[in-house]
Amino acid sequence: MRILQNSGVPIYQQIYEQLKSDILAGKMKQGEYLPSIRSLAKDLKISVITTMKAYEQLEKEGLVTAVQGKGFYVNAQDSEMLREQHLRKIEECLTEAIAAARIAGMTDEELLFTLETLIQVTAEE
């Protein structure tokens, strides 16, 4: 896990987003335990409270469950829920890209061409 101290994004948010991404991408499977709060905090050289905040956010979203004395484990993921979360992420990213394109003065045609080109390039990888 990589934490960027000067990114402007709170550390707990970075932890939360990386773990959420791993869970939604299937890198962490149902029933798998997250690293203990203390060990993750020690590895990242951060506060236990910061780590706990990230885990609580994951729990609030239903991605993990806390088990007294054992830690947090990954919940089963509903495939429809996963799809919805991915679609939401795509919409957020595309909205940001459109805003950046407007600032750069791109036309809709230029933006669509750029998107189509990127789709082709990533399909070839």
N, C-alpha and C positions, 0 to 999 in steps of 0.2 A: 504494500500500500504506500502510495506517495502522498505526502502532505506538503503543500507549498505555504510556507510561513507568510510570504508577502503577496499572496494572490488577491487579497481583498475579500476572499470568501472565508467565512469563519471555519475553523478547523473541524468542529463537529459536523458542519454541513458537508465538508469535503469527505469525511469518513462515511457519513450517511449516504452520500451520492455514490461513492465507490462501492459500498456494500450493496446498496439497492441495485446498482447496475449489474453486479456479479450475480445477485439473486435472480433478477429478471432475465439475464442472459443464460441462466442455467449453469453458471460456473459453480454456484453453491446449490446443492441439491436439498430436496425436502428431507428434514430430519437432521441435517448436518448442523453441528454447533458452531456458532461464531467464536472467534478467539475470545478468551475471557476478557472482561473489561480491564482488569488489572494488567494482564500480560500485553494487551494491545496498547494501553497507555504507556507501559514501560518501554515497549518496542519503539513507539513513536515519540517517546520523551515528552509526553503531554499529561495533562491532569486526568485523573480517573473520572472526574465530573464531566469533562469534555466528552470523553468516550461514552459515558453513560447517557449523555444527552443525545448522541447520535443513535445509540441502541434504542432509546425510548421512542425516538421519531420513527424508526423502523417498526417498532411494536405498534405504535399508534396507527400506522398504515396497514397493519395486518400482515406484514412480511415475515415477522419473527414472533416468537412467543418466549416469554421468560419462564424458566422453571427454577423454583427456589432451590438454591444450593448447587445447581448444575449450570446455569447460564442461559443463554438465548439460543434457540434453534430455529432453523428456517422452516416456515410453514409451507404446506402444499400450495402451489400457485394455480389458480384458475386460468386456463388458457385464454378465455375471453377477457378476463381482467388484465392479463399480461398484454394482450393485443391492444386494449384500450390505453394502457399506460404507455406503450410504445407509440401509438398514434398521437397521444398528447405531447410526447417528447418531440416527435417529428414536427408537429404543428408549431411548437415553441421555437424550434431551431429554424424552421422556414420563415416564421414571422420575423425573427432576428435578422435573417439573411435578406429578407425583403426590405426591412428598415435600413440595413447597411447599403443595399443597392440604391435605395432612394437617395441616401446621403451622397453616394458616389456619383449620382446622376445617371445611372443605368436606365435604359428603356426596358419595358416589359419583355421585348423581343430578345434583348441582350441577356437579361436574367434567365429567360427560358432556355436560350442557347447554352448558357453556362451550366444550368442544371442538367440539360440533356447530355452535354459533354461529360460532366462528372458521373452521370449514371453509366455512360458507355465505358469510361475509364475504370470505374470500380467493378463493372461486370467482367472486365478482362482480367482482373487480378485474381 
